[in-house]
Amino acid sequence: MKRTVLVCGLGLIALGGLFLRTADLGLRPMHPDEANQAVKFGALLERGEYRYDPADHHGPALYYLTWPVARLAGRTTLAALDERTLRLVPALFGAAALLLLALFGKAMDKRALLAGALFAAVSPVLVYYSRFYVQETLLMGFGIGFLASFWRASAGRSAGWAAVAGLFAGLMFASKETSVILFAAAGVALAVLRPWRERGPGSGEGKKRPRLRQALAGLAAFAVTAGLFFSSFLRHPGGIIDSVLSFGNYFQKAGDPGLHAQPWHYYLKSLAFFREGRGPVWSEALILILAVIGGGAAFALGKRKSSGLMRFIAVYTLVATAVYSLIPYKTPWNLLPFYAGFIILAGEGASVLVESLRSRAGRIAAAIVLTAGAVHLGLESYRANFVYHSDPRNPWVYAQTVPDFLKLVRRVEGLSLGHPDGKDMLIKVVADPSETWPLPWYLRGFRRVGYWTKAEDAEGFEGVSVVICSTDAAEKLAPLFQDSYQIEYYGLRPGVLLLLGFRSRS
């Protein structure tokens, strides 16, 4: 395949992936986790304030990488931000991840590269969470860059590639602390495959051993990159220490998952086959099957030029998937970093499958079938992101804010238009944090909003124009409402209601 064809093909695929990720980004209501991240970023945007929190919010990369996008969009305050501006950041990085596959260079078969990029461009789960303002898409993209540069550094004697690997590793760690799982998986894969690499077939430059200067270059790049982000670019050096101390908190969460406990097969089952009630069938089984073919061929067909790299990706993916699956704490977006390995292997599997057919007609037929499979994934992606974007019958919808909640927001906005104080009218919110978010995001334009987590602490409603509370709190606050408030109910999430109480005059 000519280089021009490769570049043009990869570019067109990336543009298609970018379109799926950026079209109508404000369609889905803000998820509570997105809103939490958005308010955290607001402090950085408005006041330049950011201090790493080892107990929550994960790494600082998402916020600092959002800052230039928000500024270019002319947003300088939290109230001026919108969902499109925020979600554009993971969307751009999700599309850029397709281009990062090119970093594997000659070690990756060109047809496999294009097939992998195509699968990544249309994968429903990858597209869905590229439109989600959380860290995982960044972690996945930086992870691809890390794997490519780590492989090239370990296969040769280039301190430059080691430094690039360290840069990507630093960005991964600054995105999310669980990146250490991926570092460990890459190390295990390299150690396990040493016998194959020393024998040479399919290993590229596997006979060259890394030197000390490579390790130092990689560690230095990692330390500088992660250190700058966690220290708030040297304004809060203590953040570097906190980034290490955070592991105690995340180990505790992993062992005590609470409502997020899921069986070991949760990720793979969601990818292979999902159907809720009479809802549509969802499946990315094509990618899983092709990944098995690609990984198996890497060990069975050692003479392929790409076999060394694919063995590395296969072991890495197996280890990372096993660790993520064995951790009881699971949310669906956590599968993105290790699923990238499946995507790469699926590209190889598609290439191997086509090449294994000797007749021209057979190859054309296989290419047509694979293209049809990619089109089907694209249609699923459209359905997941533009039709069932907030519907629990979508496997990637998790604790998602329902569209009915936006009616509550519009109601409050409407009440402010008829109130003498306008956006300064007094609003009291009484609910547990799990039933408060994403209210702080949607009420960001109101200047007098108070939040209480317990009804007994929220005494006194004199002058309060609007009350928003959970149903549990409403029972305790009912005597205080008396006959002063009109009451309405709105959905927050499936099975969760919020009460809206209002009076026209304070």
Secondary structure, 3 states (H helix, E strand, C coil): CCHHHHHHHHHHHHHHHHHHHHCCCCCCCCCHHHHHHHHHHHHHHHHCCCCCCCCCCCCCHHHHHHHHHHHHCCCCCCCCCCHHHHHHHHHHHHHHHHHHHHHHHHHCCHHHHHHHHHHHHHCHHHHHHHCCCCCHHHHHHHHHHHHHHHHHHHHCCCHHHHHHHHHHHHHHHHHCCCHHHHHHHHHHHHHHCHHHHHHCCCCCCCCCCCCHHHHHHHHHHHHHHHHHHHCCCCCCCHHHHHHHHHHHHHHHHHHCCHHHECCCCHHHHHHHCECCCCCCCECCHHHHHHHHHHHHHHHHCCCCCCHHHHHHHHHHHHHHHHHHHHCCECCHHHHHHHHHHHHHHHHHHHHHHHHCCCCHHHHHHHHHHHHHHHHHHHHHHHHHHHCCCCCCCCCCCCCCCCCHHHHHHHHHHHHHHCCCCHHHCCEEEECCHHHCCCHHHHCCCCCCEEEECCHHHCCCCCCCCEEEEEHHHHHHHHHHHCCCCEEEEEEEECCEEEEEEECCCC
